[in-house]
Amino acid sequence: MANDPNDGQLPTLGLLEQLRAESGKLWGASSDTHFRVDKLLRQLANPNLHDIKGNLPFRGELWDRHSETIRWVVSASANVTLAHAALESAIANYPGQRFALRNGIMLIREHKL
């Protein structure tokens, strides 16, 4: 089902956060391994996708539940109308999440929990 909370990328990102936390518990036993795993997890969960072109300034962003960090860039567009449509689609699929539409640092619109 498309609206199944156990389906898709949101649970995957949650599992990555849990894996990072669990690997932190291994601090005394293997701190070097923790740092290597943490670095790889940060690369995997990085919301600043490397292949998004700089001429796509309108970004739809999924924020974490504490509104502290971007979890996922859900859209990038050069057109504000397309950016709003992409954000509407994201909100429809994940209504219980916090989204923001931004142009650089300027907040255009947000969907709060």
N, C-alpha and C positions, 0 to 999 in steps of 0.2 A: 504494500500500500504506500502511496506517495507521502501521506501524512504520518506514517508510522514513526514515532520518535526513536525507535531502535534501528532505523534504516538510514543510510546515507553517511554524510561526512561529519555531521555534528557529533555523533557518538564516537567516531574515530578520533576526533580532536580531544574529546573527553578522556578516551583511553590513553592517548599520548600524555595528557597531563597527569593521569594516575601513574603511568609508567615512570615518568620523570620523578614523581614524588616517592615512589617505591625504590627507585634506584638511589635516591638520596639517603635512604635508610641504611644503605650499605657503606656509608662513609668510613667507618672504622675498618671494615674488612677490605675494602677495595676502592679507595678514593680515585685512583687513576681511571679505573673502569667507569665510575660514575661520571667523571668529567667527559670522557669520550662519548658515552651514551647520551649525556645531556646535550653535547654539541650537535650530535646527529639528530636528536629530537627537535632541537631548535631550528635546524635547517629544514626539516620536514614540515614543521608547523608554521614556518615563516609566512605571515600574510602578505609580505611585500614580494609578490611574485616577480621573478627576474625577467619574464618574457612580456610583461605589460609595458607597452610603449609609452614614452613620456608625453605623447600628444593625445593621451586619453585622460584628461584631468578629472573627470567626474567619476568618483569611486563610491560604490555601494559597499559598506563595511558591516560585518557582523562583529559585535563587541562581546567581550566576556560578561558574565552575569554581574560582575562588580563594576562594570564600565571603566575598567582600568587599561585594558589592552585590546587591540584588534585581533580577533581570532582568525578572521577569514575575509579576504576581499572577494565579494560575491559578484561584482561587476565593475567594468571600467569602460568608459564611453567618452567620445568627443562631443556628444550631443546630450544636452540636459534632458530633453524629452525622453530619449531612450534610457537614460540613467534612472529617471523616475519610474518608467515602466519595469525596468529590471528590479528596482527596489520593491515595487508593488508585488511582483512575483515572489521575491524572497520572503516578504512578510506573509503572503498567502500560504507559502509552504511551511514556514516556521514562525507562526504568530506569537509564540511565547518567548521570542528572542529580541534583543536590542539591536537595532540597525541604525546606521547613519548614512546619509548621502552627503558627500563633501566634494568641494573643489579645492584641492590643496588643503590648507588649514581651515578654510571657511566652511562652516556647517550650513548646509542648505535645508536639510530636513532630517528629523530623527523619529524613530519608532521605539518608544520605551516600553518596558514590561508592564 
